[in-house]
Amino acid sequence: MHKRPLLLAPAGSFSSLTAALAAGADAVYFGSTLFNMRATAGNFQLNQLPEVVRRTRDAGAKAFLTLNVQVYDDELGRAERVLSAAREAGVDAVIAWDPAVMERARALGLPLHVSTQASVANVETALHYERLGARTVVLARELSLDRIAGLIAELRRRGSDLAVEIFAHGAMCVAVSGRCFLSQHAFGKSGNRGECTQPCRRSWRIVDDERELEFRVEASTLLSPRDLCTLPIMERILASGVGLLKIEGRSRSPEYVSTVTGIYRRALDGAVAGTYDAAALAADMEALSTVYNKKFHTGFYERPPGPAEFTDVENSAATHRKVYLGRVTRVYGKIGVFDLEMHSGELVEGTEVLIIGPRTGVARGRAVSIQDADGRPVPSAHRGDLAGVKLDPFTPVRPKDKVFVLEPVTAALAARRRAAQ
């Protein structure tokens, strides 16, 4: 039986934090509104860090703060304030790679995890960071599983306790470790500062200098890789000896975090127990396809990616999308009912709904009955209605939570989306 690695999930907002913890994450990683590689995520104010840590600890999980961008001289004071706030909040570790940040974290007594931005690809570099105080290294993305297993074995042979973390799922950057200047060149938004606008994900046109010839180049043939997914190789990953598995996605939605974290929790536990079989893998791959994805591959773990590992979709290959209905206004917990103020769309009796909120996280259930404002049963509710909705199973929800329905993305809808782009 293999040792179970910690499962790390992204938390770009309180809703995603709650969703990740409810789905079984062993640890969450998150950024402040300063200095992290996902500046476009919701992130947290410094005064919110104690609440993030409290909720995480209450769930029996660990809290890791990311401070993993390059920092300029005039920003070092602010970086130190972030680190001081992290220490006061009691975070379990800081993820960084800038040596100035690492030195300040060590001086403050903060446990240090070395970001994948450091591109650690060999034993000597890993040991170097351990001598600087690192407890964990997040390895370079371009390493194969064979190299990872060999690196870990050599660390243990040399008596090192350094933990090794790798990515398990999520977006892959065409620049591998994110050292790309395309966004900076095009829009003045640097990926190395967490501001990437992802121009690589677009389709492109190539026009010759004489403007006589023009070729349309789809995302699949240029700069946009498929998403990483390690479910098909989970047993090999466990055998490599890694200590932490990370799900990418601090800019993703709470339902993405909930779905992906829950699937990897189930797969990881099943693989450790030796019960994760082909049928379970097929079911999990189908479930993964319902949320945002660029189609899947196994990264560099089995072999270097080739042309087949670039995607053929510009936005998402998700088989379902969520459609906003309205907000919860009142909850009757004893009878499993909530009042829904309909802002758009239609809710039909028997439909599965998705409810998202900062403390609720992500709740799912079926609307088994609907009543109008006068308490009369109705088959559906529409924009402008105040509807009483009985949910089964009932999960405690809260006023102001947002309510959605999930609908399949049909071929016709996908075609209309492409035409509108």
Summary of the structure (lengths in Angstrom):
residues: 421
radius of gyration: 22.9
end to end distance: 49.4
largest distance: 73.3
contacts: 1399
relative contact order: 0.12
helix: 34%
strand: 27%
